[in-house]
Amino acid sequence: MIQLFTSMEEVFENEKRYLMQTYKRERIVLKSGKGAIVTDFSGNEYIDCVGGIAVNAVGHCHPVVVNAMKEQAEKLIHVSNLYYSEPQVKLAEKLTEISSSGSSSSSGSSSGMAKVFFCNSGTESIEAAVKLACKVTGKHNFIAAEGSFHGRTLGSLSLTAGKKFRAAFEPILLKNVKFVRYNDATAIEKAIDRDTAAVILEPIQGEAGVLVPSEGYLEEVREICTRKGVLLILDEIQTGFGRTGRWFGKEHDRVEPDIMTVAKAMGAGFPIGAVLAKEGIEFEIGEHGTTFGGNPLACAAALASITVIEDEKLVERSRELGEYLMNSLNNLHTGENGLRLRSGSGYRYIKEIRGKGLMIAIELTNPCSGIIAKKAIDLGVLINCTSESVIRLVPPLVISKNEIDEVIAVLNDVLVFD
């Protein structure tokens, strides 16, 4: 039996000794979680407003998901895709159902998502989407948005705009990608040429700081792509499964893409990703594949997660609690929440509050988000920084109003300085 560590310092020392130093970690060791609460090595509890970076939508260790995984693990954990698997087929059926509801387009796109390819992560789903777009169009150029983040593997990184992600790898990245300003449909239309296979967009840009486009933007892009004969790929990896107060971010503009990528919240924390596509857009035998993608255990976790989202009405809850959190943050910004003020004239370090559902950003006037995140940890709240001046809040959709009030009280203390 593997001997566990006896102290946090032992964890820190061995992490540095044995793991590549690819992550800038906070100095806490998390050991357990339930709902929106996580507990560290020393028994300290934190309200988790990071949620595994928008992964733990149904909360930590939801009993329905845990039991489904236990039951499946006792029957069959993995078989290759050389054979049929019931959980995989059931999940594909469910995904086409939920992804095609509530978003019938008024801009010339009628049929919804019809076929699914399973993989293991968001970045893998982007890789598959890129290959699929090239395969069905016979073209190889792409248009992506400034500020985009689609992943770190070579294809997905080629579609990712941030220099901090790309810099070390520029010589080997794809050169067939044009980047245009986000929330500017005209820029997309101008960038399309005869070799353009697809336009790829996030319905809301997450890593860029929860940038929400203008109403009608996606609908306008959809119309342009349809008219120009170019595929539209929507990256719903972060915005999917209730995060924005809809099943998927595309529903805010009632748009159907040609290809859609999903991951993160789908598996409730168990790694799984997928590409969904309209009828007639699909791989043929041997054109793409994966060893682990769509294995029975991952699909059982995803089916259970979707069941929880439906049964507990977490999409609606995300919409309602997102509005509550947004209003509370705006009141914090203006000093109208009745909490103790220390800045004298509202909260001078808050520049803007933005988002949809429980995907919210606090943009700061000063580059101090890292300091604020550390102060929040000391007071029992985990928050995420997308940049030196932006805090992102993506808590589990099961977070309670009381827990949100506690988060607001902590932010009341950490968003100002003496």
Secondary structure, DSSP 8 states (H G I E B T S, - for coil): -----SSHHHHHHHHHHHS-------S--EEEEEBTEEEETTS-EEEESSHHHHT-TT-BT-HHHHHHHHHHHHH-S---TTS--HHHHHHHHHHHHHHTSS---SSS----EEEEEEESSHHHHHHHHHHHHHHHHS--EEEEETT----SSHHHHHT---HHHHGGGGGGS-S-EEEE-TT-HHHHHHH--TTEEEEEE-SSBTTTT-B---TTHHHHHHHHHHHHT-EEEEE-TTTTTTTTSSSSGGGGTT---SEEEE-GGGGTTS--EEEEEETT----TTSS--SSTT-HHHHHHHHHHHHHHHHTTHHHHHHHHHHHHHHHHHHHHHT-S-S---SSSS-TTEEEEEEETTEEEEEESSS-HHHHHHHHHHTTEE-EEEETTEEEE---TT--HHHHHHHHHHHHHHSS--
